[in-house]
Amino acid sequence: MINSAGSNPSRQHVYEVTELNKLIKRILEDKFPFIWISGEISNFKIPSSGHCYFTLKDPHSQISAVMFRGQAMALKFRPEDGLSVVGLGRISVYEPRGSYQIIFEYLEPKGVGGLQVAFEKLKQRLSDEGLFDAQHKLPLPALPQKISIVTSPTGAAIRDFIKVAQRRFPNLPLEVVPVNVQGDRAPGEIVHAIRWLNEMGTTDVIVLARGGGSIEDLCAFNDEQVARTIFASDIPIISAIGHETDFTIADFVADLRAPTPSAAAEIAVPSKNELKNQLVNTKQRLYKTIISYLKLLLNLINGLSNRIIHPRQRLQDMRMRLDDYSIRLLASINRALTRRNERLAFQHNMLMHVSPAKTAASMQEQVNTLQDASIRQINRLLREGQTAISKNVSMLAALNPMAILNRGYSITRTLPGRSVVRGAAQVSLDQRLEILLGRGRLTVTVGEKK
């Protein structure tokens, strides 16, 4: 068979699919080892493996992209659909499907650094949780007994702070807690230092200090764990990081923000000379107040002394008042007794008009008459009752069966049933019978019946 080119197919190399994909992969990876590429993220997803899979596109084309878990964990922002990014990656071919893709090693939002995006996102999230609210801020003590500075022991920040603090209050105890303020170890050391100071509980104020720098230099103070540790501190914390134009997450969470370490010393350390002046002024005001109060009391005592009356004069006045009260009391008692006697006389006359003595005699006669009539009526009723009783006794005696028995009759009853025997047919031979007599009774046995 001759192909269209006129060459012999037996002399051409026939590629297996796998072989061809490997060749293409090697060519692409050799041609594009690392490239910078920009585009818009779409179809972003993270499976359980932790790798990031998405499509990078522009208005005319698209390419598959992946960022493995290790590189994705180092991102300072969260990729999402619609976000324009710039990244460094290498072209590779996924042999099982024969598709090519770009594997990113670094990624950042287009037009703004990744650290700044991470800063804004963390700031918004912590603000929504209330970590920046003023109601959670702790007040600074007016005169701290000890101040702890969490900073690098070799930096300019600690020297500036100590210089200002010694000038304002020379013998105020200062404690330097050394930590790294830059690098990967810095966040953990800062968190440990704040927690350690809270556990010890021997300091009144914590100052978190370092000099200024770029957002990369201040990365440790934009760490979420550092922010949450500051928020959880029971000791008030002053954030003195950077210069006046530099803001970090720690500045927003701290109880007070100072633009520089020197300004933090001005805020946290009271001026000893000013305190002395305040004490002198307070002493003078207190002295003046006491003098004014003593003068007021003296005037009050003088006024009361002029109003005091000699006890002898007071006694004479009381005696005269007592005599007057006695006379008025006696007159009042006499008037009350006179009115009472008049009322008693009036009531006595009224009682005499309605006295029962006038009607007692006539009532006594009526009582005697009724008493005699009642006695006669009772005697009559008694006689009638006795007559009726005598009649009833005679009738009961005539009807009493025992009276018949006394005339020689008897009553025969069976035993044990005690049925009255009215004929010989009711009994049988050898049956026991009871015979009731006028006086007594007999128990007999039937020996013959006819």
Residue pairs with C-beta under 8 A, 6 or more apart in sequence:
1 9
2 8
3 9
15 23
17 98
18 95
21 93
21 95
21 98
22 95
24 93
24 100
25 92
25 93
25 95
25 100
28 91
28 92
28 93
28 100
29 90
29 91
29 92
29 93
31 91
32 90
32 91
33 90
34 88
34 89
34 90
34 105
35 88
35 89
35 90
35 91
35 102
36 86
36 87
36 88
37 56
37 63
37 86
37 87
37 89
37 102
38 84
38 85
38 86
38 87
38 110
39 56
39 57
39 58
39 62
39 63
39 84
39 85
40 56
40 57
40 58
40 82
40 83
40 84
40 85
41 54
41 55
41 56
41 79
41 80
41 81
41 82
41 83
41 84
41 85
42 54
42 55
42 57
42 62
42 81
42 82
43 53
43 54
43 55
43 81
44 52
44 53
44 54
44 79
44 80
44 81
45 52
45 53
45 54
46 52
46 53
46 72
47 53
49 69
50 69
50 72
50 73
51 66
51 67
51 68
51 69
51 72
52 66
52 67
52 68
52 72
52 79
53 64
53 65
53 66
54 65
54 66
54 79
55 62
55 63
55 64
55 65
56 62
56 63
56 64
56 65
56 85
56 102
57 63
63 100
63 101
63 102
64 99
64 100
64 101
64 102
65 89
65 101
65 102
65 103
65 104
66 101
66 102
66 103
66 104
67 75
67 103
67 104
67 105
67 107
68 103
71 104
71 105
71 106
71 107
75 107
75 114
75 118
76 108
76 113
76 114
76 115
76 117
76 118
77 108
77 109
77 114
77 117
77 118
77 121
78 121
79 85
79 107
83 109
84 109
84 110
84 111
85 107
85 108
85 109
85 110
86 107
86 108
86 109
86 110
87 104
87 105
87 106
87 107
87 108
88 104
88 105
88 106
88 107
89 102
89 103
89 104
89 105
89 106
90 102
90 103
90 105
91 100
91 101
91 102
91 103
92 100
92 101
92 102
92 103
93 99
93 100
93 101
94 100
94 101
107 114
108 114
108 117
109 117
113 215
115 215
115 216
115 219
115 222
116 215
118 222
119 215
119 222
119 249
122 222
122 224
122 227
122 249
123 249
123 252
126 132
126 224
126 227
126 249
126 252
126 253
127 252
130 136
131 227
131 228
131 231
131 252
131 253
132 252
132 253
136 231
137 255
137 256
138 234
138 235
138 236
138 237
138 255
139 236
139 255
140 205
140 236
140 238
140 255
140 256
140 267
140 268
141 204
141 205
141 236
142 270
143 270
143 275
144 172
144 203
144 204
144 205
144 268
144 269
145 173
145 204
146 172
146 173
146 174
146 175
146 202
146 203
146 204
146 205
147 165
147 172
147 173
147 174
147 175
147 203
147 204
147 205
147 206
147 207
147 268
147 269
148 174
148 175
148 176
148 177
148 197
148 203
148 205
148 206
148 207
149 158
149 161
149 174
149 175
149 176
149 177
149 206
149 207
149 209
150 177
150 179
150 190
150 193
150 194
150 197
150 206
150 207
150 208
150 209
151 157
151 158
151 161
151 176
151 177
151 178
151 179
151 181
151 207
151 208
151 209
151 210
151 261
152 158
152 178
152 179
152 180
152 181
152 210
153 176
153 178
155 181
155 210
155 211
156 211
157 181
157 209
157 210
157 211
157 240
157 261
158 176
158 209
158 261
160 260
160 261
160 262
160 265
161 207
161 209
161 240
161 261
161 262
161 264
161 265
162 174
162 265
163 262
163 265
164 262
164 265
164 266
164 269
165 172
165 174
165 265
165 268
165 269
168 265
168 266
168 269
168 270
168 271
168 272
169 269
169 270
169 271
169 272
170 272
172 269
175 203
177 193
177 196
177 197
179 186
179 189
179 190
179 192
179 193
180 186
180 189
180 220
181 190
181 210
181 220
181 221
182 210
182 213
182 217
182 219
182 220
183 220
186 219
186 220
187 220
187 223
187 225
187 226
188 225
190 208
190 220
190 221
190 223
190 226
190 229
191 225
191 226
191 229
194 206
194 208
194 229
194 230
194 233
194 237
195 229
197 203
197 206
197 233
197 235
198 233
198 234
198 235
201 235
203 235
204 235
204 236
205 235
205 236
205 237
205 238
205 268
206 233
206 235
206 236
206 237
206 238
207 237
207 238
207 240
207 261
207 264
207 265
207 268
208 221
208 230
208 237
208 238
208 239
208 240
208 241
208 250
208 254
209 240
209 241
209 261
209 264
210 218
210 221
210 240
210 241
210 242
210 261
211 242
211 261
212 242
212 243
212 246
213 242
213 246
215 222
218 241
218 242
218 246
218 248
220 226
221 239
221 241
221 248
221 249
221 250
221 251
222 248
222 249
222 250
223 249
224 249
226 249
226 250
227 249
227 250
227 252
227 253
230 237
230 239
230 250
230 253
230 254
231 253
236 255
236 256
237 254
237 255
237 256
238 254
238 255
238 256
238 257
238 258
238 264
238 267
238 268
239 248
239 250
239 251
239 253
239 254
239 256
239 257
239 258
240 257
240 258
240 259
240 260
240 261
240 263
240 264
241 248
241 250
241 251
242 248
242 259
242 260
243 259
243 260
244 259
244 260
251 257
256 267
258 264
258 266
258 267
397 403
401 411
402 438
405 411
405 436
405 437
405 438
406 438
406 439
407 438
408 438
409 438
410 435
410 436
410 437
410 438
411 420
411 435
411 436
412 420
412 421
412 433
412 434
412 435
412 436
413 419
413 420
413 421
413 433
413 434
413 435
413 436
414 421
414 426
414 427
414 431
414 432
414 433
414 434
415 431
415 432
415 433
415 434
415 443
418 434
419 426
421 427
421 433
424 449
424 450
427 433
427 446
427 449
428 446
428 449
429 446
429 447
429 448
429 449
430 445
430 446
430 447
431 445
431 446
432 443
432 444
432 445
432 446
433 443
433 444
433 445
433 446
434 441
434 442
434 443
435 441
435 442
435 443
435 444
